[in-house]
Amino acid sequence: MHHAHGEEPEATGAVCRVGLSHRVLAEIPVGRGPEAIAVDSEHRRAYVACSRSNTLVAVDLVRCRTLWDAPVGREPIPVVLDRPTGRLFTADARSDSVTVLDAASGERLARIPVGSYPAGLGHHPELRRVYCGNTGDGTVTAIDADRLETVGTVPAELGAGSIAVDPDSGRGYCANFLAASLTVFDTASLRTLERIPVGEGPCKAVADRATGRLYVAGSLHGRVTRLDLATGRLLDDFAVQRAPVGLCTSSDGSHVYVCNRGAGTVSVVSGRTGEETHRIDVGRAPGDCALDPATGRLLVSNAGSATLSVVDHPALPGPGQPALQPVVHPAVGHRLPPFALPDARTGRIRTSREWAEKKYVINFFASW
């Protein structure tokens, strides 16, 4: 069903928060261990690969609720949407296969054997190919998106995973997690072109065609590397928070969003300067993110919370505009009001007067 782009999502059951310049509109429960996200802006849907539930979940982006979940192979990590055919592809790491589903219904169309522990997917719509990075084999399998069969293999290196494709140059970039490198290959001939050393633990590679740059998230050293898409030349790198494992870029390349799995945040980085402008608090262990082109909203999969965060269109400061300030609670700066609570060990009532003019720590703990 098609919905108007201007509709606001229903926030029923959603958790709303106000951050520096983003508002979290909803936290949508999905399957366990959500990782990669594919967005279908035309049909107002997102598709989330849930690695611990062994499912792919379809989410209604207007009503902020799940539509269906479909079983795939064991431990699906990446997902791509092939719009011409309306097909979804997941790489199922522990099944050594790629599952193909119908995006409208979730019906399984095919299961394609690939290499050992496939953990990354790349997509070339014009060539009609999907590329699968096989971590255990150190190879890339090329799949025909129409015939749903393998057409060749590219030698990569140990830990081959995330794949970025640049249709303009005809190059594919495979991030080799264990080898700390990128394997560059020709997307048509499947010929290996070069090897580019990068930082430790490259987890996600994203091609930004708007700026001609390639971004690589280095999960072990907390940095993101930028390269020239046309030549593969290293440009620079910038620091983010702990364990960056996923990222995406805005349509014009002005901003980069980096999922910091170890911090529960998304770093918002200027695509021009590489400077982190601020961070968004999301769920636990964010795995990946994607932008909804229709609304500009950011979608974040939280592997530790089993949710999908829907983050409102950012009100980022522009030239000549002051940066937004954090929201301060009205009680800040005022005296602590008196209170009395029972001692958990003795049952005796203790009051705040006992610690007047002294420094102490109050630990608020909730159990449910």
C-alpha positions, 0 to 999 in steps of 0.5 A: 500500500502506498502512503503519502510522504508527508504523513507523520508516523503514529507514535503509539508505543514509541519512546520519544526523546529530545537530543541536541538537534535530533528527535527520536520519534519511535523505537520499533520492536523488530527481531533479535540482533537487528543489523543492516537496513534497506529502505524502499521510500516509494512504498514507505517500507524498511527491511531489517536483517535480524541476525539472532532471530534468523529473519528479515522484518518489514517495517511500515515507515508511516505507522512505525510498526512491523508488517511481516517477518520472514525466515531466512538462513542462519544469522542474516547480517546484510540486506539489499533491495533490488528495486527493478525486481522487487527482490530482497537479498540477505547474506546468511553467515551461518548458512553459507547462502544468500536468501532471496525474498519477494519484498511485497510479501516476504515469500522466499524465492531462492536460496543461493549457495556462496562461500564460507560465512558470507557477511557483506553484500554489494549491489550494482543495479545497472549491471544487474549484479549482487556481490557477496563478501565471504569472510571465511573464504576471503572471496567475493561471489557475484550473483546475477540479480535476474537469474538468481545464480552465481556468475563468478568469484573474486579473490579477496583477503581474510575477513572479506565482508562489506562491499561498496560499489561505485557504478560510475567507475565500475569498481567494487571495494571489499572490506577485509576485516582480518587483513585490514585492507580493501580489495578493489575489483572490476565489477564487470570482469570480476578482475582484482585491481589492487589492494589498499591497506586501511586501519584495523577491523574495517567493518563497513564500506560505503560509496558516496557518489555525490562527493566521489568519496569512499568511507570505511568504518574501522571498528577496532581503532574507532576511526573512519577512513576516506578515500577517493572513489575514482582512484582509491587514493587515501584522503584522510581519516577522522575519529568517532566513538567506540566500535564504529560498525555501520554508517551511511551518508546524506544524499548530497554528501554533506553529512555522514552518520556513524553507528558506534556500537560500543557507545550506543550513539550515532556520530554526525560528521561533516562530509566537508571537514570530517569534524564530528558535530554532535552525537545522537543517543539511540538504543544499545549496540547500534549496528547500522543505519540508513536514511529515508530519502522521502522524509530525511529521517534516519533509521538505526538498527539497535542490535542490543535493544532489538529495535529500530530507531526512527530519528527525525530530520536533523535541524543541523546548524548551517553557516551563520547559524548558532549551534543548538544547545542541549536541553537543560532540565528546569531543576538544574541549579536549584537546591535538592528538595528534602526526602525520606527513604527506608534503609534497604538493610535496616528498614530505618527511615533515613532523611536527606537532612542527615547529609546536609552540606555533605557530598554524597551519591544517590543511585536510583535503581528501578526493577521490573 
